Amino acid sequence: MKTLKKVAALLAAVVMSSALFTGCAKQKASGTIVFGTNAEFPPFEFVSSKGIIDQYDGIDIAVAKQIGDDNNMEVKIENMEFDSLLIALKNGQIDAVIAGMTATDERRESVDFSTTYYVAKQVMIVKEGSDIKKATDMADKKIVVIQGYTGETCVKEMGYKYEAFKKGTEAIMELVNGKCDVVVIDSATAQKYIGDNKGLVIVEDDTAFESEEYAVAVAKGNTEMLNKVNATIEKMLKDGTINELSAKYAESDDAE
């Protein structure tokens, strides 16, 4: 009888241990990923009443959501100024940055980047009839860029004076209202802005602006998060989802 009691007690302990282990496994599998973004960059991220994560929508937000879904994790979005994103990542305020961010060598010194999910380049937005036909024509013009974006870096390296705005919409309104001559910005976002504002056109100059690669940034050495992000991005590239999202949001009227 004592032997049977001992066996029963042992089995009960095993069951309790198994349940505890299962509970821990579920706890580790779930959780929250906090992505930092700058929701002023359509079609990649923008504020919308039809947002897929709270009030946020766009290509990047859809990718972030999929990363969460693939890892059984809730996704939260922290919207902040673009040049504050890497600081927030370094301070642990966010887990990753997804904001149409170019994976530059300088940034790679402080963060790790995911697999590239989009290739873009800088272009110039001008009014129809403008005499700006190439980058060197901006020399004596009033140039506007978005603070912290690659366009600002490019114009600065050219040695031209410029004015920087924190929001793309503000920069475009400067051009629409005749307060500047040209806005330098990423190609996909430029396409969206000219679609929303009649009388604006895009000027390209492949000799002045090189292609750039967008990727998700994670804290240096955070291989666990990087692997989660890469697995989803590589899957979405392989099955064509990224291309589908690009086409969908480029034509969306909500990306304003």
C-alpha positions, 0 to 999 in steps of 0.5 A: 500500500505504501508503495502504491501511495508513493507511485501515486505521489510520484505520478502527481508530481510528474503531472504538476511538473509537466503542467508547470513546464507547459505553462512556462513554454506558453509564456515564453512563446507569447509576449509583445514586440514593440516596434518603433516607427515614424508614421509620416512616411507613406506608403510604408507607415502612416496614420489611418482610421483603418489602421491594422495596428491601432491607428497605424497602417502601411507596408512596414506596419503589415510586415510588423504585424506578420512578424508578431503573428508568426511568433505568437506575439502581440505587436505594439507600435511606438510612433516617434521622430525619425532621428529618435528611433535608434536612440530609443532602440539603444535605450531599450524603449523599443525592440526593433525599428521598422520605418523605411530605414536605410541600412547604412554602414554608419548605422550598422556600427550601432545596430544590427539590420535584418534582411533587406525587404525593399530597395529604393533611391532618393528622387527630387519632387518639383513643380511641373515646369521646374528647371531642375532636371538633375541634382546639380540644378539644385545648387541655387535653389531652396531645398527642403528635406525631412530631418534624419532621412537619407535625403538630408544626408545626400543633400548635405554631402552635396554641399547644398544649403537646405531646410529640414522638416520633421514631417514629409507632409510639411515638406510637400506643403512647402513645395505646393505653396511655393515656399521651396523649389524642390523636396528630396525624398525616397522614391516610393514615398515621392510616388505617393505624394505626387499622386495626392498633389496635382502639379508635382512631378518626380525628377530622377538622377541616377548619377547623383543618388544611389539605390538604398536598402530598407531593413529592420533594425534591432539592438546590436547582438540581439540575435533572437529578435533578428532571427524572428524578424528575418524568418518572416521577411525572408518568407514574405519575400519568397512568397511575393507578399512584400511585392503585393503589399507594395502594390496595395499601399502604393494605390491606397487612398488611405496612405495620405 
